């Protein structure tokens, strides 16, 4: 049986939550405040990107899709700059 978009989105969210939990459990005692802030910003951007992609898949209005596309490009640019 083929999986629907919603099932895939839920699976992605579960995987992201597991990854966040794994990263949070890693020792970061030697991590500087700047590195921690950068890591947290990257995580926030990745979550925003995931949410934007999900909304883009469901959007039907042309103007809304264009706005989401611009948002996605901006998020991806910022993610690349931080990497």
C-alpha positions in Angstrom: 0.0 0.0 0.0 1.4 3.4 -0.9 2.0 5.9 1.9 0.4 9.2 1.7 2.0 12.6 2.1 0.8 12.9 5.7 2.3 9.7 6.7 5.7 10.7 5.3 5.4 14.1 7.0 4.7 12.5 10.3 7.6 10.1 9.8 9.9 13.0 9.0 8.8 14.8 12.1 9.5 11.7 14.3 13.0 11.3 12.7 13.7 15.0 13.3 12.6 14.8 17.0 14.8 11.7 17.5 17.8 13.5 15.9 17.2 16.5 18.2 17.1 14.3 21.2 20.3 12.5 20.2 22.1 15.8 19.6 20.8 17.2 22.9 22.2 14.1 24.7 25.7 14.6 23.2 28.2 16.1 25.6 28.7 19.8 24.7 30.7 20.9 27.7 33.5 22.3 25.6 31.2 24.0 23.2 31.5 27.8 23.2 28.4 30.0 23.6 28.9 31.2 20.0 29.0 27.6 18.7 26.0 26.6 20.7 24.0 29.6 19.4 25.0 28.8 15.8 24.0 25.1 16.3 20.6 26.2 17.8 20.0 28.7 15.0 20.8 26.0 12.4 18.3 23.6 14.1 15.6 26.3 14.1 16.2 27.1 10.4 16.0 23.4 9.5 12.7 23.0 11.4 11.4 26.1 9.7 12.5 24.7 6.3 10.7 21.4 7.0 7.5 23.2 8.0 7.7 25.5 5.0 8.1 22.4 2.7 5.1 20.8 4.3 3.0 23.9 3.7 4.2 24.2 0.2 3.1 20.7 -0.6 -0.4 21.5 0.6 -0.8 25.0 -0.7 -3.1 25.6 -3.7 -3.2 29.4 -4.0 -0.6 30.7 -6.4 0.3 33.8 -4.4 0.7 31.6 -1.2 2.9 29.1 -3.1 5.1 32.0 -4.4 5.4 33.4 -0.9 6.3 30.0 0.5 8.9 29.5 -2.3 10.6 32.8 -1.4 10.6 31.8 2.3 12.1 28.5 1.4 14.9 30.1 -0.7 15.7 32.5 2.1 15.9 29.7 4.7 18.1 27.6 2.4 20.4 30.6 1.8 20.8 31.2 5.6 21.4 27.5 6.3 24.1 27.5 3.6 25.7 30.6 5.1 25.8 29.0 8.6 27.3 25.7 7.3 
